[in-house]
């Protein structure tokens, strides 16, 4: 799994929003690393409550990615993640900005 795929997964996990995802990424360094962690390691970070740690650990990663990547391709969209070069700069000032934007067509 690559970073792009891991970020897609984190964006889909119930209970994870912008603030929690960015805390996890800051603490553990990458989305791939977050998805490799055990429940107790996630809880040690204090970035997520127990219920969300359970959601991360038990998320059906392979099934989700198969469906999500196929849908992205079929719909001809691209996904922009917070912090990427193409992510709209104006959203950086919103406290709970979307972590991922699914974009079809050109952004102006």
N, C-alpha and C positions, 0 to 999 in steps of 0.2 A: 504494500500500500504506500502511496506517495502522499506528500503534504496536502495536495489539492483534494484528494479523496478523503483524507482524514478530516479536513476542514468541512467537507460536505457532511460527513457523519456527525461531527460535533454540532453543526448547525441544525441537524434534524433531531438531536436528542431532547426528549421532553425535559423541561426544567432548566435547560441551558439557554441563556440569552447572551447578549453582547458582553455584559459585565462579567459574567461567570466564565465565558470562553476566554476573554482577554486575561483574566486572572490566572486561569489554568495555563495558557500559553506563556505568560510571563514567568510563572513558577517552574514549569517543566520544560520549557524551551521549544516545543513543537507539538503540533496536533497529533502526529504519529506517536510521539512518546506518551501523550495523554491516553491514547487508546490502548497502549501496552500495559498500563498500570493496573494493579490490583486494587480492590475496594479500599483496603486500609491505607494504601499509598495516596489515593485520591483524598481520603478524609484527612490525612496528615497535613495536606496543603491548606486546609480550612477554606478552600475556594468554593466548595459545594457541600450541601447537606447530605445526609445519608441516603435519602430517597433519590437524589440526583446521581450520586455515586453508583447506586444500584442500576439506574437507567443506563449509565455509561458502560458499566461492566457487562450488562446483559443485552445491550443493543445488538440487533441482528445485522451486523456490519456487512457481511458478504451479500446477503439478500438485498439489503437496502442499496448498496452500491451498484449491483447489477441492474436494478430497476431505475435508479436515479440517473446513472450514466446513460442508459438507453433513452430515457425521457429527455435528457439534456440534448442528446444528439438528434433525436427525432424532432424536437421542438426548435432546433437550431438556435439555442440560446447560449450565452456564456455566463459564467458565474464570476462575480467580482467579490473578493473578500476584503474586509476592512484592513487597511494598511497597504493594500496593493496600489500600484501606480495609477490604475484606471478608476479606482473607487472615488466617487464624488467627494471632493474636498469639503463641501458644505456640510456633509453628514458627520464629519469629524467633530463637530461642535455639539452634537446631540448626545446627551448622556447615555441613552439606550438605543443607539443607532442600530440598524440591521447589521448583523455580522456578515451576511452574504446577500448580494443582490443578483437576481436572475434577470439578465438583460437580453432583450430581443431587438435587433437592429442597432442603429448608431445612437450613441449618447451625445447630446450637444451641450 
